[in-house]
Amino acid sequence: MFAYIIRRILAAAVLLLVVSAVTFAIFFLLPRLAGQTADQLATQYIGKNPSPDAIKAVKQNLGLDQPLYTQYWNFLKGLVSGAEYTFGPEPATCHVPCFGYSFKNHLEVWPELTKRIPVTISLAIGAAVIWLVSGVTTGVISALKPRSIFDRLSMGVALAGVSLPVFFTGALLLTVFSYEWPILDNLQYVDFTDNPVMWARNLILPWISLAFLYSALYARLTRAGMLETMSEDYIRTARAKGLAESKVVTRHGLRAALTPIVTIFGMDLGLLLGGALITEQVFSLQGVGQFAVQAISDNDLPKILGVTLLAAFFIVLCNLVVDLLYAAVDPRVRLS
């Protein structure tokens, strides 16, 4: 088991290195291949009507006049140990992880991102708990009572959840519960440490809006997996041995059906931690997703680079956790 964990961690580290190389190539190699010069890239850090001396200084400070492999090495060093630049009379320190400075406001990208990360984490984790519990529970009950009224009704709701986009359900919830019946009006993000009750109160509508889509998918997937699992021979053997039905369902049926659920849950959670673009826009949440939208609209390369690497990190991290959970859910993984 220990060797399996070490292998997974090393594989995740290598994957992050590959992701950083691909990201660097997209943002620095492809513009060169498209004909963009170092002077043109340096101009974006300065603004309109830059002087030749200013362009030269920026190129030297950022290493844009160096070979690409040297730039990539400096890029990696900046991520793990920070960097120093001399834009003025005193050197400026770019803290770990250094994604550079914004084209728009000339501030460090990472401190700006850290202000947005708690919002996105709160949104993703809260919604994930709701959709996982409701989706899996609904799927299990539907599989145990196939073709019943509950099964037909729940799968009909699940079909509606899969069909309706997040921006529609989010706008509908806002219209009903914030404007028509102002039960949850004035929704603004409050940090959990400041006021846990207001934190949950102001995020309940975004959680429901996001969880409605995912819980529908998980309910249908759990139902299909449980129907297949509960017809297996080892389930009949467990019942023949006299095991209680609750143990047959949870220990033998649900545990085997959880493997694809765990896989998809890791991917979904990792993607949301990288920014729930639509939900954050609908509910005006200042999270990573809205940060990414603003960076793209401003053509702010360092911010886009920071969001891309952060999202990749969360996806790799969640997949690493999924790989480790496999060993707990499926004993065959430990044996292999």
VENJO-V26048 format. One line per field, one symbol per residue. ss: DSSP state (H for helix, E for strand, L for the rest). psi: psi as a letter, one per 40 degrees, with the letter a starting at -180 (. if undefined). burial: I if it has 24 or more other C-alpha atoms within 12 Angstrom, else O. A space follows every 10 residues. Layout:
ss->???
psi->???
burial->???
This chain:
ss->LHHHHHHHHH HHHHHHHHHH HHHHHHHHHH HHHLLLLHHH HHHHHHLLLL LHHHHHHHHH HHLLLLLHHH HHHHHHHHHH HLEEELLLLL LEEELLLLLL ELLLLLLEHH HHHHHHHHHH HHHHHHHHHH HHHHHHHHHH HHHHLLLLHH HHHHHHHHHH HHHLLHHHHH HHHHHHHHHH LLLLLLLLLL LLLLLHHHHH HHHHHHHHHH HHHHHHHHHH HHHHHHHHHL LLHHHHHHHH LLLLHHHHHH HHHHHHHHHH HHHHHHHHHH HHHLLLHHHH HHLLLLLHHH HHHHHHHLLL HHHHHHHHHH HHHHHHHHHH HHHHHHHHHL HHHHHL
psi->dddddddddd dddddddddd dddddddddd dddeehiddd ddddedaifi iddddddddd defeeiiddd dddddddddd eaihigdadi ihhhihhhea iiddefiidd dddddddddd dddddddddd dddddddddd ddddgieidd dddddddddd dddhiddddd ddddddeddd ggdgifhihh idddgddddd deeddddddd dddddddddd ddddddddde eidddddddd eeiidddddd ddddddeedd dddddddddd dddehgdddd ddefhgaddd dddddddefg dddddddddd dddddddddd dddddddddh ddddd.
burial->OOOOOOOIOO OIOOOIIOII IOIIOOIIIO OOOOOOOIII IIIIIIOOOO OOOOIIIIIO IIIIIOOIOO IIOIIIOIIO OOIIIOOOOO OOOIOOIIII IIIOOOOIII OIIOOIIIII IIIIIIIIII IIIIIIIIII IIIIOOOOOO IOOIIOIIOO IIOOOIIIII IOIIOOOOOO OOOOOOIIIO IOOOOOOOII IIIIIIIIII IIIIIIIIII IIIIIIIOII OOOOIOOOOO OOOOOOOIII OIIIIIIIII IIIIIIIIII IIIIIIIIII IIIIIIIIII IIIOIOOOOI IIIIIIIIII IIIIIIIIII IIIIIIIOII OOOOOO
